[in-house]
Amino acid sequence: MNWPESVPSALEPAIIDADIAAIRGQWILLAADDLNSEYADDRCANGRARRQEWRMGVIDYRSTKELPIVDIVNLYKSNEWSSAQKPEILLKALKNSENVISAWSEDRLIGLGNAISDGCLVVYYPHLLVLPDYHGRGVGREIIRQLKEIYKDFHQHIIVSEFNAVNFYQSVGFSRAGNTVPMWIYEGNDH
Ligand SMILES: CC(C)(COP(=O)(O)OP(=O)(O)OC[C@H]1O[C@@H](n2cnc3c(N)ncnc32)[C@H](O)[C@@H]1OP(=O)(O)O)[C@@H](O)C(=O)NCCC(=O)NCCS
């Protein structure tokens, strides 16, 4: 039986129970009275994978700067970024950014990128990060595509890439910055 395109949020607790049962190696039936019988008899050994599948399937992108601090800290912590240790300042920095594009799955923040610029010539993208569970699903590419579109007439788009992300940035249109060497004054000990 196929997993439905979308699952009513009321079902989620039951599905989470199913996950727990699946983790314990049990096979159970989703038999609660209020479950739609169409998928109430679905066996749950693959419950976790399927739940993730439908959750991850519905991703929307927003340009709001009103971002929940809990989600922000979770996103930055999960990628081990030190700015998670300064949540108030981090939130303010995102609010002060010229543009922020965020990615959402079922109202859960799963990724974001921000941009600061001089308004006409140069734009810098300080942050781009996606929840690890969602890596490799095109979220980073879409966020960068939307940011690049906003600044498409600018002379220079700058990022300082993590070593591990160089191939990603090359795949979304960036190239090494000639003979330049990125330099900074930095208070974190990550990167
Ligand atoms: C880097 C990051 C933002 C990429 O986002 P993502 O949603 O996982 O990437 P996408 O799924 O959009 O990938 C787009 C393309 O880049 C490739 N790619 C993604 N991450 C890659 C990596 N680390 N190395 C090589 N290629 C990579 C994908 O294979 C994909 O190629 P394809 O379109 O030809 O299949 C994400 O992995 C992340 O949050 N990493 C941790 C934080 C970080 O390093 N941010 C960059 C700061 S400079």
The ligand as a Gaussian input file, in Angstrom:
#p B3LYP/6-31G(d) Opt

LIG

0 1
 C       26.474000      22.861000       2.136000
 C       24.981000      22.720000       2.304000
 C       24.365000      24.080000       2.579000
 C       24.422000      22.157000       0.982000
 O       23.021000      22.089000       1.089000
 P       22.256000      20.804000       0.594000
 O       20.807000      21.101000       0.658000
 O       22.749000      19.621000       1.341000
 O       22.747000      20.687000      -0.910000
 P       21.863000      20.326000      -2.194000
 O       21.106000      19.083000      -1.924000
 O       21.094000      21.513000      -2.618000
 O       23.007000      20.002000      -3.230000
 C       23.188000      20.709000      -4.443000
 C       24.307000      20.058000      -5.181000
 O       25.533000      20.144000      -4.453000
 C       26.040000      18.846000      -4.179000
 N       26.562000      18.866000      -2.819000
 C       25.894000      19.174000      -1.707000
 N       26.696000      19.138000      -0.630000
 C       27.887000      18.755000      -1.100000
 C       29.140000      18.519000      -0.501000
 N       29.342000      18.684000       0.817000
 N       30.166000      18.134000      -1.290000
 C       29.966000      17.968000      -2.617000
 N       28.810000      18.185000      -3.258000
 C       27.796000      18.581000      -2.514000
 C       24.869000      17.904000      -4.324000
 O       25.301000      16.617000      -4.704000
 C       24.058000      18.578000      -5.401000
 O       24.556000      18.279000      -6.679000
 P       23.525000      17.889000      -7.826000
 O       22.483000      18.983000      -7.862000
 O       24.374000      17.831000      -9.031000
 O       22.960000      16.581000      -7.411000
 C       24.593000      21.720000       3.423000
 O       25.204000      20.496000       3.159000
 C       24.970000      22.202000       4.812000
 O       24.159000      22.816000       5.503000
 N       26.198000      21.919000       5.252000
 C       26.641000      22.304000       6.591000
 C       26.808000      23.793000       6.699000
 C       27.761000      24.325000       5.648000
 O       28.837000      23.793000       5.434000
 N       27.337000      25.413000       4.986000
 C       28.156000      26.074000       4.007000
 C       28.818000      27.187000       4.705000
 S       30.098000      27.937000       3.812000

